[in-house]
């Protein structure tokens, strides 16, 4: 059964699922609805027949679910095809804006992108994957198409600077659960795909206070990330700066950017704590 890892004073939770998720039964109709939503997302829209073939369910079942989703404004019909509606955008914006880490962190991520001229990222973990809360493009940033695609999907934690910064400060039980569930897929020749090697890297990250991604997700792309903690020491997420290897090298990679991201992470932590203290005073 999933149990939430929460920062009580910030109202932020990261789902903790160290055990067998199969112990909780799911409703088949609800599962089918979400299977259809996921299929529409991955296929970029589809008709009834294509969805039925893709999901191996009857066309009548697909049609009934699509009809309900359309009535609730979650899908739109385009000719013979159905597509996800902008209702999901509204929901996503609402969820993100409710997250204190996003609200407090975004201004600092904007400053970080402006100061470095590169992409700056704000990431949190949910269900064992990395979710981009905020991604800001600096003046000299490259790889726009890749960054847009990355922003639209959950990402494996072990191949990202932000992901490793988060993993380093999660309980070992949680990290093992994530590895057991998703494995350590090889994204490039540099990706850490061995559990023992990854844990050694996480220990080093805890010692130095930041993580690096040296072409572990995309060849030739580097990143430096720092964790963001609440006042109780629980990790809420991480931030990073990414750039081509040719621009992020030498002291820039090993000293300047690490100092910059850790400083920015500390500013966000202080601002989060100030918000909480104000809430404490207001509740007296």
C-alpha positions in Angstrom: 0.0 0.0 0.0 1.3 3.4 -0.9 2.1 5.7 2.1 2.8 9.4 1.6 6.2 11.0 2.5 5.0 14.4 3.6 6.4 17.7 4.6 3.5 18.5 6.9 4.1 22.2 7.3 4.3 22.7 3.5 1.5 20.4 2.5 3.9 18.6 0.1 3.8 14.8 -0.2 5.8 12.4 -2.3 4.1 9.0 -2.7 6.0 6.2 -0.9 5.4 2.7 -2.2 8.0 0.3 -0.8 5.6 -2.6 -0.8 3.4 -4.5 -3.2 1.0 -2.1 -4.9 -1.1 -5.0 -6.1 -2.5 -5.4 -2.6 -5.0 -2.7 -3.3 -7.7 -3.7 -5.9 -8.5 -1.3 -8.6 -11.8 -0.7 -10.3 -11.8 -2.1 -13.8 -13.9 0.6 -15.3 -11.7 3.3 -13.9 -8.6 1.5 -15.0 -10.0 1.3 -18.5 -10.8 5.0 -18.6 -7.3 5.9 -17.7 -5.9 3.3 -20.2 -7.8 5.2 -22.8 -6.6 8.6 -21.6 -3.0 7.2 -21.7 -3.5 5.8 -25.1 -4.8 9.1 -26.5 -1.8 10.8 -25.1 0.7 8.3 -26.5 -1.0 8.0 -29.9 -1.7 11.8 -30.2 -5.4 11.0 -30.8 -7.1 8.0 -32.2 -10.4 6.6 -33.4 -12.6 4.0 -31.7 -11.2 1.1 -33.8 -7.6 2.1 -33.3 -8.1 2.4 -29.5 -9.9 -0.9 -29.3 -7.0 -2.6 -31.2 -4.4 -0.8 -29.2 -5.9 -1.7 -25.8 -7.4 -5.1 -26.9 -10.9 -4.3 -25.7 -14.2 -4.1 -27.5 -15.1 -1.1 -29.6 -18.4 -0.7 -27.7 -16.5 -0.4 -24.5 -14.2 2.1 -26.0 -17.1 4.1 -27.3 -18.9 4.2 -24.0 -15.8 5.5 -22.2 -15.1 8.1 -24.9 -18.7 9.3 -24.7 -18.4 9.8 -21.0 -15.1 11.6 -21.3 -16.5 13.8 -24.0 -19.6 14.6 -21.9 -17.2 15.6 -19.0 -15.2 17.7 -21.4 -12.0 15.6 -21.1 -11.8 14.6 -24.7 -12.8 16.4 -27.9 -13.8 14.8 -31.2 -11.9 15.8 -34.4 -13.5 14.1 -37.4 -13.4 10.4 -36.6 -10.7 10.8 -34.0 -10.7 11.7 -30.3 -8.1 13.8 -28.6 -7.4 14.9 -25.1 -9.0 18.3 -24.3 -7.5 21.4 -22.8 -9.3 20.5 -19.5 -6.1 18.5 -18.7 -4.1 21.7 -19.1 -6.3 23.5 -16.7 -6.0 20.7 -14.2 -2.3 20.6 -14.5 -1.9 24.3 -14.0 -4.1 24.1 -10.9 -2.1 21.2 -9.5 1.3 22.9 -10.2 0.1 26.3 -8.8 -1.0 24.5 -5.6 2.6 23.2 -5.0 4.6 25.5 -2.7 7.9 24.3 -4.2 6.8 25.6 -7.6 5.4 28.9 -6.3 8.4 29.7 -4.2 11.0 28.1 -6.5 10.0 29.5 -10.0 11.3 33.1 -9.4 14.7 31.6 -8.4 14.8 29.3 -11.4 14.1 32.2 -13.7 17.1 34.1 -12.1 19.3 31.0 -12.5 18.5 30.7 -16.2 19.1 34.4 -16.7 22.4 34.3 -14.8 23.8 31.2 -16.6 22.1 31.7 -20.0 21.3 28.0 -20.0 18.3 25.8 -19.2 17.4 25.8 -15.5 15.1 23.1 -14.1 13.0 22.5 -11.0 12.1 18.9 -10.4 10.2 16.9 -7.8 9.6 13.1 -7.4 6.3 11.4 -7.6 5.6 7.7 -7.9 9.3 7.1 -8.3 9.8 9.3 -11.3 11.0 12.9 -11.9 8.4 15.5 -12.7 9.5 18.8 -14.1 7.6 21.6 -12.2 9.4 24.4 -14.0 11.9 24.6 -16.9 13.2 28.1 -17.9 15.3 28.7 -21.1 18.3 31.0 -20.8 19.6 33.2 -23.6 22.1 30.7 -24.9 20.2 27.4 -24.1 20.1 24.7 -26.8 18.1 21.6 -27.4 14.7 23.2 -27.3 12.8 20.3 -28.9 14.3 17.8 -26.5 13.6 20.0 -23.5 10.0 20.5 -24.5 9.6 16.7 -24.9 11.3 16.1 -21.6 9.0 18.6 -19.8 5.9 16.7 -21.1 6.8 13.3 -19.5 8.0 11.8 -16.3 11.7 10.9 -16.3 13.9 8.2 -14.7 15.6 9.7 -11.7 19.0 7.8 -12.0 20.0 9.5 -15.2 19.3 13.1 -14.2 21.3 15.5 -12.0 18.1 16.6 -10.3 17.0 12.9 -10.0 20.2 11.8 -8.4 20.1 14.8 -6.1 16.7 13.6 -4.9 17.6 9.9 -4.7 20.6 10.8 -2.5 18.4 12.1 0.2 15.5 9.7 0.1 15.4 6.8 2.5 17.3 3.7 1.2 14.1 1.7 1.3 12.5 4.1 -1.0 15.4 4.2 -3.4 15.5 0.4 -3.6 11.7 0.3 -4.2 12.2 2.8 -7.1 15.0 0.6 -8.6 13.0 -2.5 -8.2 10.0 -1.0 -9.9 11.7 0.8 -12.8 15.1 -0.7 -13.0 18.1 1.4 -14.1 17.5 1.7 -17.9 20.6 2.6 -20.0 20.0 6.0 -21.6 23.5 6.4 -22.9 26.9 4.6 -22.4 27.5 6.8 -19.4 24.2 6.0 -17.5 24.7 4.3 -14.1 23.0 0.9 -14.6 24.4 -1.0 -11.6 22.7 -0.6 -8.2 25.9 -0.7 -6.2 27.6 1.9 -8.4 24.5 4.1 -8.1 24.5 3.9 -4.3 28.2 4.8 -4.3 27.4 7.8 -6.4 24.5 8.8 -4.1 26.9 8.7 -1.1 29.2 11.0 -2.9 26.4 13.4 -3.7 25.4 13.5 0.0 29.0 14.3 0.9 29.5 17.1 -1.6 25.9 18.5 -1.6 25.2 18.4 -5.3 24.9 15.9 -8.2 26.3 15.9 -11.8 24.9 14.4 -15.0 27.8 13.9 -17.4 26.1 12.7 -20.5 24.1 10.1 -18.6 20.7 11.0 -20.2 21.8 12.6 -23.5 25.2 12.3 -25.1 27.1 15.6 -24.9 24.7 17.2 -22.4 25.8 17.9 -18.9 23.9 19.1 -15.8 24.6 20.0 -12.2 21.8 19.7 -9.6 21.2 20.4 -6.0 18.6 19.1 -3.6 16.0 21.2 -1.9 15.0 20.3 1.7 12.3 21.3 4.1 13.2 22.5 7.6 12.9 18.9 8.9 15.5 17.7 6.4 13.1 15.8 4.0 13.9 16.3 0.3 11.2 18.1 -1.6 12.9 18.2 -5.0 15.9 19.5 -6.7 17.1 22.2 -9.2 19.7 22.0 -12.0 21.4 23.8 -14.8 22.0 21.9 -18.0 24.2 22.8 -21.0 26.3 21.2 -23.8 29.5 19.6 -22.6 31.5 22.2 -24.6 30.1 25.0 -22.4 29.9 23.2 -19.1 33.4 22.0 -18.5 36.4 22.6 -16.3 35.8 24.9 -13.3 32.4 25.8 -14.8 31.3 22.2 -14.3 33.2 21.4 -11.2 33.1 24.6 -9.2 31.1 27.6 -10.5 27.8 26.0 -11.4 27.8 23.7 -8.4 28.2 26.8 -6.1 25.5 28.5 -8.0 22.9 25.7 -7.9 23.6 25.0 -4.2 23.2 28.7 -3.4 20.0 28.9 -5.3 18.6 25.8 -3.6 19.5 27.3 -0.2 17.6 30.5 -1.1 14.5 28.5 -2.0 14.8 26.6 1.3 15.0 29.8 3.3 12.0 31.3 1.4 10.0 28.1 2.0 10.8 28.2 5.7 9.8 31.9 5.9 6.4 31.1 4.3 5.9 28.3 6.9 6.9 30.6 9.8 4.4 33.2 8.6 1.7 30.5 8.5 2.7 29.4 12.1 2.3 33.0 13.3 -1.0 33.4 11.5 -2.4 30.3 13.2 -1.6 31.5 16.7 
